Amino acid sequence: MLENLIEHYGVGAVLMALGGLVGVFFGATAQHSRFCLRAATVEVAEGRLGPRLSIWLIAFSGAVMAVQLLIALGWLDVSESRQLATTGSISGAVIGGLMFGGGMVLARGCASRLLVLSATGNLRAIVTGLVLTLVAQSALRGALAPAREQLATLWLIPGGTARSLLEQIGVNAAMAAGIAAITLAGAFWHSRRQHVQISHALAALGVGLAVALGWLGTYTIAMNSFDVVPISSVTFTGPSTDTLMGLVNSTQLPLGFGVGLVPGVFVGAGVMAVITKEAKIQRFGPDSPMETYLIGAALMGFGSMLAGGCAVGAGMSGGAIFALTAWVAVGAMWIGAMLTHRLIRRPSFVTA
């Protein structure tokens, strides 16, 4: 059936349809669960292991468990993915991750959270997301690209086994899935102690499963296509820049997974917000100065391109396949976010 769809509609259209379906699922579950890495890092920075941390842990461990289980069963092979097969940058992961983490605290959300909030009527998120996307495009192909390339080449790591964290520590996919399952159970237990609604916890698991669906779907299409199809999963900075630049510079968008993902997330989050009566217009105000959001957006835009992905692209999708640079990047995001939060909470900073 899949071969017939590819033959009839083309591989690009099928990938776009897959991206749309995964995006709707991700958007709906992310909106309902309040999935947000920034919120989790803020809790930890304040010395609390609260409900937002449990939501993030459920999503992350759910993604790792599902992806590694698919690999262990022989249904998925990610060895040729960009995050594992190509040369990576440790320096980019560290510096970019720190920048992204600090930026998401200032902007009150990472790239995925801004997209989800945009669908609920949050005008701050829309403006911040557009700036993030423009800076990311400049870092990828524009005026900021030379700086990004120079920072990325400070410490490179070859693709293959050197970039696989599981290969480095001698753990197979089945063992990784088992450890993730135990972590997931612990995260659910913690969510109950934090009085997280069961629907929110299950929606957080849905966020993780959306990442697994992205990997499985693109891999399945690649295996049934005569064209070379890069396998990938949920990520936002790259697809957002491609979609925006395509709309601005071309009358016809190149079809692919990312082109369907971004509008899919917007639709899924928007529908969920309407169903739960959470959609409302939110603007900049005295407690939400625009300049802080824009600085955060610029840091995230450049940082995500340097780190090889956003909090979901590197942190969740890359983390689920145990790409070494992805784990370094998400660790740096945590550090950057917690340091930034503690800095802006200092009285000397607030009164400056």
Order of alpha helices (4+ residues) and beta strands (2+ residues): alpha-alpha-alpha-alpha-alpha-beta-alpha-alpha-alpha-alpha-beta-alpha-alpha-alpha-alpha-alpha-alpha-alpha-alpha
